[in-house]
Amino acid sequence: MPDKQILDKQRMAIKLRKFNRVCPITGYREETIRVGASVIVQTDRGIEYGEIVAYRQGLPKALSRDVNLKKVIRYATEEDLEKTKSLSVLEAKAMTAATQKVLEHELPVKMVNIEYLFDTNRVIIYYKVEQGKKVRSLRDLTRDLSSTLGARVNLCQISPREEARILGGLGPCGRPLCCSVWLEKPRHVTVKMVKEQGLSISPTKTSGICGRLMCCLEYEHNKK
């Protein structure tokens, strides 16, 4: 059984299956809560799979921005774990289908990523519109995808910075992207701020994976 004093000093949370989302647990009383255990939870999006995690120095500010935990339903069973493994296969098939439907509807849209919730009744598709293009409506595409995938489809438009946060990766410093690990929201970085640091604008030196000025340039500017 975990030491109660140790648990009291930690902040417990649920790390959801995708995109490094973390939802804090509040009001728990179970002294035998198992850090690292897999669980099935209900969020404001639906039924999801996650893992119990603990932070000794408080929860990261950035995480759980867009998902709220309602309750922990149960510890995951062997059947739950097997089902979770199959979600990646479903997502890969859905990505292929979604990309094909975009071509059929002749839309200037790029599919970025797809997320199935645990019960597979809901699919969230993250997309971005091609630069300089506009899309009036995606209702026909949504209906077509819902019929094809046999689930409720939610299309979520994202920005280049949000795309980098979702996909993750390493920055030029060799560390994981700030936006995908801890940064609560993208920094507002201007060309003036870069020049005041004696730097010249360069796609290879001052731009991040998202193609925008790197958020970390704002950190150094604040030290001036």
C-alpha positions as CSV (number, residue, x, y, z in Angstrom):
1,M,0.0,0.0,0.0
2,P,1.4,3.4,-0.9
3,D,2.5,5.7,2.0
4,K,-0.3,8.1,2.7
5,Q,2.0,10.9,3.4
6,I,3.7,10.5,0.1
7,L,0.3,10.5,-1.7
8,D,-0.7,13.6,0.1
9,K,2.3,15.5,-1.2
10,Q,1.7,14.4,-4.7
11,R,-0.9,15.7,-7.2
12,M,-2.7,12.9,-8.9
13,A,-3.9,13.0,-12.4
14,I,-5.1,11.0,-15.4
15,K,-2.9,11.1,-18.5
16,L,-5.1,10.4,-21.5
17,R,-4.1,8.2,-24.4
18,K,-3.1,10.8,-26.9
19,F,-1.4,14.2,-27.2
20,N,0.0,14.2,-23.7
21,R,-3.2,15.5,-22.1
22,V,-3.3,15.4,-18.4
23,C,-6.5,15.9,-16.3
24,P,-6.2,16.4,-12.5
25,I,-8.0,14.1,-10.0
26,T,-9.8,16.0,-7.2
27,G,-11.4,14.7,-4.1
28,Y,-10.0,11.2,-4.2
29,R,-10.0,9.2,-0.9
30,E,-8.7,5.8,-2.0
31,E,-5.5,5.1,-0.2
32,T,-4.7,2.2,-2.4
33,I,-4.7,4.3,-5.6
34,R,-2.2,2.8,-8.0
35,V,0.1,5.3,-9.7
36,G,0.9,3.9,-13.2
37,A,-2.3,1.9,-13.4
38,S,-4.5,2.0,-16.5
39,V,-8.0,3.3,-16.0
40,I,-11.3,3.9,-17.9
41,V,-12.6,7.4,-17.3
42,Q,-15.4,9.7,-18.3
43,T,-14.5,13.1,-19.5
44,D,-16.6,15.9,-21.0
45,R,-15.9,14.3,-24.4
46,G,-17.0,10.8,-23.5
47,I,-15.5,7.5,-22.3
48,E,-11.7,7.5,-22.5
49,Y,-8.6,5.4,-21.6
50,G,-5.9,6.8,-19.4
51,E,-3.2,6.2,-16.9
52,I,-2.8,7.4,-13.3
53,V,0.2,9.7,-12.9
54,A,1.6,11.7,-10.0
55,Y,3.5,15.0,-9.9
56,R,5.4,15.9,-6.7
57,Q,5.7,19.6,-7.6
58,G,2.2,20.3,-8.9
59,L,0.6,19.6,-12.2
60,P,1.9,21.1,-15.4
61,K,0.0,24.2,-16.2
62,A,-0.3,23.4,-19.9
63,L,-2.0,20.1,-19.6
64,S,-5.8,19.4,-19.5
65,R,-6.5,22.6,-21.4
66,D,-9.3,21.2,-23.5
67,V,-10.6,18.1,-21.7
68,N,-12.1,17.9,-18.3
69,L,-12.3,14.8,-16.2
70,K,-15.7,13.9,-14.8
71,K,-15.0,10.6,-13.0
72,V,-12.8,7.5,-12.9
73,I,-15.1,4.6,-13.9
74,R,-12.8,1.6,-13.2
75,Y,-9.3,0.2,-13.4
76,A,-8.8,-1.2,-16.9
77,T,-9.3,-4.9,-17.5
78,E,-7.4,-7.1,-19.9
79,E,-10.2,-6.7,-22.4
80,D,-9.9,-2.9,-22.0
81,L,-6.2,-3.0,-22.7
82,E,-6.7,-5.2,-25.8
83,K,-9.3,-2.8,-27.1
84,T,-7.1,0.2,-26.5
85,K,-4.3,-1.4,-28.6
86,S,-6.8,-1.7,-31.5
87,L,-7.6,2.0,-31.5
88,S,-4.4,2.9,-33.3
89,V,-5.3,0.5,-36.1
90,L,-8.8,2.1,-36.3
91,E,-7.2,5.6,-36.4
92,A,-4.9,4.6,-39.3
93,K,-7.8,3.3,-41.3
94,A,-9.8,6.4,-40.5
95,M,-7.0,8.7,-41.6
96,T,-6.9,6.9,-45.0
97,A,-10.7,7.2,-45.4
98,A,-10.7,10.8,-44.3
99,T,-7.9,11.8,-46.7
100,Q,-9.8,10.1,-49.6
101,K,-13.1,11.8,-48.7
102,V,-11.3,15.2,-48.7
103,L,-10.2,14.5,-52.3
104,E,-13.6,13.4,-53.3
105,H,-15.2,16.6,-51.9
106,E,-12.4,18.7,-53.5
107,L,-11.6,20.6,-50.3
108,P,-8.4,22.6,-49.6
109,V,-8.1,20.7,-46.3
110,K,-5.2,18.6,-44.8
111,M,-6.0,15.9,-42.3
112,V,-3.5,16.2,-39.5
113,N,-4.5,13.5,-36.9
114,I,-7.4,11.4,-35.8
115,E,-8.4,10.4,-32.3
116,Y,-10.9,7.6,-31.4
117,L,-12.3,7.7,-27.9
118,F,-12.3,4.5,-26.0
119,D,-15.9,3.5,-26.8
120,T,-15.3,4.2,-30.5
121,N,-18.6,6.0,-30.8
122,R,-16.9,9.3,-31.3
123,V,-14.0,10.3,-33.6
124,I,-12.2,13.6,-33.5
125,I,-10.5,14.6,-36.7
126,Y,-7.9,17.4,-36.5
127,Y,-7.4,19.3,-39.8
128,K,-6.1,22.5,-41.1
129,V,-7.0,24.6,-44.2
130,E,-4.4,25.2,-46.9
131,Q,-2.8,28.6,-46.6
132,G,-4.6,31.3,-48.4
133,K,-7.7,29.1,-48.9
134,K,-11.2,29.3,-47.4
135,V,-13.8,26.6,-46.7
136,R,-17.4,27.7,-46.4
137,S,-18.8,24.5,-44.9
138,L,-17.7,21.0,-44.0
139,R,-21.2,19.6,-43.2
140,D,-21.3,17.3,-46.2
141,L,-17.8,16.0,-45.4
142,T,-18.8,15.4,-41.8
143,R,-21.9,13.5,-42.8
144,D,-20.0,11.4,-45.3
145,L,-17.3,10.6,-42.8
146,S,-19.8,9.7,-40.1
147,S,-21.5,7.3,-42.4
148,T,-18.2,5.8,-43.6
149,L,-16.7,5.4,-40.1
150,G,-19.9,4.4,-38.3
151,A,-19.3,6.9,-35.5
152,R,-20.0,10.5,-34.6
153,V,-17.4,12.7,-36.2
154,N,-16.2,16.0,-34.9
155,L,-13.9,18.1,-37.2
156,C,-11.5,20.3,-35.3
157,Q,-9.6,23.0,-37.2
158,I,-6.2,23.7,-35.8
159,S,-3.5,26.3,-36.4
160,P,0.1,25.5,-37.4
161,R,1.2,26.0,-33.8
162,E,-1.5,23.6,-32.6
163,E,-0.4,21.1,-35.2
164,A,3.1,21.2,-33.7
165,R,1.6,20.7,-30.2
166,I,-0.4,17.7,-31.4
167,L,2.3,16.0,-33.4
168,G,5.2,16.8,-31.1
169,G,8.8,16.5,-31.9
170,L,12.2,17.9,-31.0
171,G,13.2,21.6,-31.2
172,P,16.6,22.8,-32.4
173,C,17.8,22.6,-28.7
174,G,17.3,18.8,-28.9
175,R,14.5,18.8,-26.3
176,P,10.8,18.1,-26.8
177,L,8.7,21.0,-28.1
178,C,7.6,23.3,-25.3
179,C,4.1,23.5,-26.7
180,S,3.7,19.7,-26.5
181,V,5.1,19.4,-23.0
182,W,4.5,22.3,-20.7
183,L,3.6,25.6,-22.5
184,E,0.1,26.7,-21.6
185,K,-0.4,28.7,-24.8
186,P,1.8,29.8,-27.7
187,R,3.9,32.9,-27.0
188,H,3.4,36.1,-28.9
189,V,6.8,36.6,-30.7
190,T,7.4,39.5,-33.0
191,V,10.1,40.3,-35.5
192,K,11.0,43.3,-33.4
193,M,11.6,41.1,-30.4
194,V,14.0,38.9,-32.5
195,K,15.9,41.8,-33.8
196,E,16.3,43.4,-30.4
197,Q,18.2,40.2,-29.4
198,G,20.7,40.8,-32.2
199,L,19.3,37.9,-34.3
200,S,18.4,37.9,-38.0
201,I,15.2,36.3,-39.2
202,S,16.1,32.9,-40.6
203,P,13.7,30.0,-41.3
204,T,16.4,27.5,-40.1
205,K,17.4,29.4,-37.0
206,T,14.4,31.4,-35.7
207,S,11.4,29.3,-36.9
208,G,10.0,26.3,-35.2
209,I,8.5,23.1,-36.6
210,C,5.2,25.1,-37.0
211,G,6.9,27.6,-39.3
212,R,6.3,30.4,-36.9
213,L,8.9,32.3,-34.8
214,M,10.0,30.0,-32.0
215,C,8.3,30.6,-28.6
216,C,11.6,30.4,-26.8
217,L,12.7,33.7,-28.4
218,E,10.2,35.4,-26.1
219,Y,11.8,33.8,-23.0
220,E,15.2,35.5,-23.8
221,H,13.5,38.8,-24.7
222,N,11.9,38.9,-21.2
223,K,15.3,38.7,-19.6
224,K,16.4,42.0,-21.2
